[in-house]
Amino acid sequence: MSLREVHLIGGTRPEAVKLAPVVLAFREAGLLRPILLASGQHPTMVTQALAAFDLEPDITLTVERHTGTQAELLTAMVQQLDELWSVRTPAAVIVQGDTTTSLAGALAAFWRRIPVVHLEAGLRSGDLASPFPEEGNRRLVAQVASLHLAPTPLAAMNLLDEKIAASDVLVTGNTVVDATLAVAARGLPYENPAVAAARATSTNRLVLVTAHRRESWGEPLDRILGAVKELIARYPDIDVVLPSHPNPAVRAQVDAALAGVERVTVTDPLPYPDLSRLLSEAYLVLTDSGGIQEEAPSFGVPALVLRDVTERVESLDAGCAKLVGSDPALIVAEASALLDSRLRRDAMTSGGNPYGDGRAAARTAQATAALLGLAPSPEAMPVLQSATEIGVDA
């Protein structure tokens, strides 16, 4: 008897990374057949990210882009997903996070009356303009999802505050913790030759810097890069690795600011194993990435967040991250405090990772099977926590 299919749709590298452990967990559970669907949003980066887990897409959509607008991308993906699911209808569709791919997958599945499982549900910044359009996307997906898998109790609380039924909300942890721990544990050699060369003989402390979000481009990025230069000048015992955004204008801006600066390695976007290893070896990370905010605490690495607001407020509450925005004086001051005191640096992450224990993927597979009547209800599975069981009452 063939297993029913569950389609997991991703279009960006972070989605691919966070979905990969779930695919493996479904295979291990053996109750549903996972089908990885690449939406066509960033097909090359999705394929590269999945390769780190020895996976590849089962289905890849071809999206032709002419204007580059979100409307064009959303329309193309919805049309293709609707055509696919009209002839190959899955038992459920899993969407991850807050991308245009997530919104397209949720809408197309909802219109086909296919249950939508929202992985990493409940994140909220409270500001529709930041991050844009992600904050709007995640709120829209919540309106059509049948099952909301929140990474933390706070995310579950956000959903209950929006009148989502407590029985439809489960706390699983974040699958990015599963992913980064598994990949870093393999200890793979660096693929990027520039990073490999920079790390081969250096005994300096490593500062990892990422500034990819659109709101960081332009003048904010110039301020961030200025702070990086000042830190390099102030601390001769640090190295900086900065994977740049692939956008040509952004890369040109980074190169112009850091050209000739010693102990700074600027690279193209890195393979996920390289990024995980760098994070595991870092003394400090400066980042505007949501995923890195979730991954860094697992390695005891504090994060200074290059944003004015973050939906990963659990990091702030746990003390393992601090908002510094793009103010160069604040970035330098906060980074210096941690570089000057190992004790202060270690104290930031002494409470562990608020985003999970590396078992989120197994919980996701169990919860989806339970939704479809193929496993016991969540109340009978101690590995899962319902919103009411953790004391988050509507």
N, C-alpha and C positions, 0 to 999 in steps of 0.2 A: 504494500500500500504506500503510495507516494505521499510525502509530507506536504502540507499546505505551505504556501510561500508567504514570507513577510518581506516586503521591499524596504530597504534602507537607502534613502536618497541623500546624496551629498554632492556639493558642487565646488567647495573650496577646500584648501588644505586642512584647516582646523576641523571641518566637518569630517573629512576622511580619517584623520587621526582619531577623532572621538568615536567614530562608528566602527573602526577596525576591531577593537576589542569586543564589541557587541556581536559582530559577525562570528568571531571565534567562539564566543560564549553560546550563541545559538547552535553552532555546529556541535559543541560539546554536550549541550542539553539534549539534542536530538528530537525535539518536539515540533520544530518548525524549520523550514528550509530558508535560510537567509539569502536574499538576492541583492547584491550591491548595485545600485543604480547611480551612475555618474551623470549629473544633470546637464553638463556642457558649459557650466559657468566658467570654471577654470580647469579644463580637462587634463592638461599636462601636469599641473600641480597635484591634482587628485591622484593620478596614476603614480606619480613619484612618491607621494605620502603613503599610499597603500602598499607600495613595494617594500617599505620598511617592515611590514608585517607579513610579507610573502603572500599578499593578496592582490587581486586586480579586479576592476569592475566586471560584473556579469553583463551589464547593459550600459552602453554609453550613448546618450542623446547628442545629436549634432545641432548646435544652435548657431545660426548665422547672425552676426551682429554687424550692423551698419552705423547706427547712430550712437551706440554705446549707452543708451539710456536704460534706467531700471524698468521702465514700461515695456521697452522692446524685449528685454531679457525675460521678464516675468511672463509676457504674453506668449513668447516662443516656447518656454518651458511648460506652461500650463497646457498649451495645445498638444505638445508631444506626449506629455504624461497622460492626458485624457485619451489620446489615441491608443497608447500602450495598454492602459488599464481597461479599455473597452474590450480588448481581446485576451488580455492576460491579467486577470483581476486577482490581486493578492488578498490574503486574509486580513492584513493590516499593513499600514505604511508607517515607517518611523522617520521622522524628520528631526534634525538636530539644530538647536540654537536659534539663530535669528537672521539668517541670510535671506537673499532673494530666493535662493533654491528652497529653503525651508518653507517660505510663504507659498511658493508655487506648488510644492508637493502637498502641503496641507490643504490648499484650496482645491486642487484637482482631485485629491482623494475624498474630501468632504462632499464634493459635487457628485462623486460616484458612490457615495454612501459607504465608503471604505473606512474603517476605524483608523483614526490618526493617533499615533503615540508620539508625544513631544518629549524628546530627550533634552535635558538641561532646561527644563521649564521653570518659570517663576522668577527669572532674573529681571530686576527693574532698577533703572536709574532714577525714575520719576520725572525725566525730562525728555519729551519727544524729540527735541532738537539735538540731544547728545546721549548716546551715540546715535547718529542719523545715517541710514534709516532703521538701524537695528532695533532701537527701542520700540518703534511702531510695529515692526515685523513680529517681534516676540509677543506683543500684546494681541495682534491679530490672530496669530497661530493659536493662542490660548482659547479663542472664542470657538474654534471648531475641533479642538482635540478631544478625544475620548478618554485618554489617559495622560496624566501630567507627571513626568518623572523629574522631581525636583532634586537638585544636587545637594541642597542643604535645608535645614529646618527653616531658615529665614526665607528662602525661596518659596517653600511651601506656604509660609505665612502670607507672602505676597499674593499667592493665588487664592487663598481663602479670603483675604481681604477684598478680592475682586468677585467674590461670591461663587467661585468654583466649588463644586461639591467635594467635601472632605474625602468621600469614598473614591473619588477619581484622582486623588493626589497621593503619590508615594515618594518617600525620600530614599534615594538610591546612592548618593555620592556622585561625583563627576567622573565619567569614563576617561577623561584626559589623564587622571592620576594613574589609572590602570595602564594606559598607553605609555606614558613617559617612564614609569618604573620598569615596565617590561623591556622597553627598548634600551634604556640606559644600562640595565643589568647585563645586556649582551656584550658590553664593552667593545663595540665595533670600532675599528680605526676610522679616523676622519676621512671622508670622501673628498672634501674640498681641499685642494692642494695649498691654498693660501692659509687656511686655518691649520692644516697639518703642519706646515712650516713654522707658523707663529707659535704653536703650542709644543713643538718637538723638544726644544731646549730651554724654554723659558721657565724660570722659577718665580716669576712675578705673580702677584695676585691678579685674577681675571675679573674684569668688569664687562658683563654682557649688556649691550645696548640695542634695543629695538624701538623704532618709531615709525609705524606703518599706517596708522589710522589717518583718514583723510583730514580730520580736523587738526592733525599735527603738521600737515604740509605747509609750505610757505614760511611765513615769519616765525611761527612757533618752532618749526624744525631748525631754523637758523639759531634760535635762542638755545635750543637743546644742544646743538652741535658746538656752540660757543662754550657751554658748560662742560662738555666732554673735553674740549681743548684745555680748559682751565684745570680740570682734574688731572689730566695727563702732565701738565706743567708742574702741578703742585706735588704729585706723588710719583717719583721715579721708579717705584716698585710695583706699578700696576700696568697691565696690558688691557687694551680695549678691543673687543671684537664686535663689529656692527654689521649685521646682515641688512642690506638696504632693500627698500621696496623696489620691485622691478620697473615701476614707472620711470621712463627715461628722464623726465624732468626732475623727479625726486632724486634719482641716482646722480644726476649732474649736480644738484644742489649739495648732496653729501660729499661728492668728490671735490667740489670747489672749496668746501669748508675745511676738509681734513687732508687735502693733498699735501704730502711731505711731512705730515705729523708723525713722528716716531712712536712706535708701540701701539699704533692703531691699525687694525686690519679691517678694511671694508670689503664686503663680499656680496655676491648675488644671494638671493634667497637660498638658504641651506637645506639640504636633505634633513628629514626629521631626526634620523639617528645622530647627525652632527649637532643639531640644536639641543637635543636631549643630553648629549654628552657634555657640551659646553655648559649647559645649565647645572649639571651635576658637579662640575669643576669650578663653578663661579664663586667668587667671594661676595659679589653684589650684582644685582641686575637693575638696570634702568629701562623701563618698558611702558608702552601704552597698550600692550597686548593683554586681552582678557585671559587667554589660555596660559600665558606665562605666569600671570598672577596666581593661577590655580596650580600650576606645576611646581613652581619654585619652592613652596614650603616643604614639599616631600624630600627635598635635598638640603633643607636647612638654609636656604638662600633667601635673604630678605629682598623685597622689591620696592623700589621707589617708582611710583606710578606717574608717568608723564602725561597726566590728564587732570582736568579740574573736577571731574566727577567719575565715579566708577559704579557699575552695577554689581561688581564683586565686593560688596561692602563687608562680607564675612572676613576678607583679608584684613581690612582696616580694624574690624572689631577684635580679631585675634592678635593684632599687633604685628603681623608678618608682612604688612605692606603699609606704605604711607603715601598719600597724595602730595605731589610736588608741582604738578602742572608743567608749564614750560618756562617758569621763572628761573633764569640761570643762577641767580643768587641763592634761591631756595634749594635748587638741585645741588649746587656745590656745597652749601652748608650741611644739608642732610647727608649727602654722600660722604663728606669729610668726617662727620661725626662717627659714621660707621667704619670708615677706613682707619680712623684714629683709635678706635676701641673695638677689639675683637669681642670683648665681653658684651658690649652694647649690641654689636652685630648679632651674636649668637642668641642673645635674649629675645630678639624680635621673633625668632622662629621656634622658641623653646616649647611652645604649646602644640606643636605638630601641625598637620595640614587640615584646615577646616573643610576641605573639599572631598575628603574621603580616604578610604583605606586600601584602594586597589581592587575592590570587589564590586564596583558599580555595574560592570558589564554583565556579570552573572545575575545580579538583581534585575537588570533590564530584561534579560531573556526570560526570567521567571515571571516577571510582572506582565509581559506581553502574552506569554502562554496562558496565564491566569485570566487575562482579559478575554481571550478566545475560548475559555473553558477547557483548556488542555492541561491545566495544572491546578493545584489547590488555590483557594482564594488567598490574597495577601495576608489575611489574619492568621492563616494556618502555616505561613512561611516565616519563621523567625528571622531569616536573612533580610526581610523587607520591613520597612516601617511605614505604617499609614500616618497620615497627618494627625489623626486623633490620638494615635498611640504615642506620639512624641510630645503630646501636650499642646499641639497647635490646634486650638479649637476655633471653629468659625464663629 
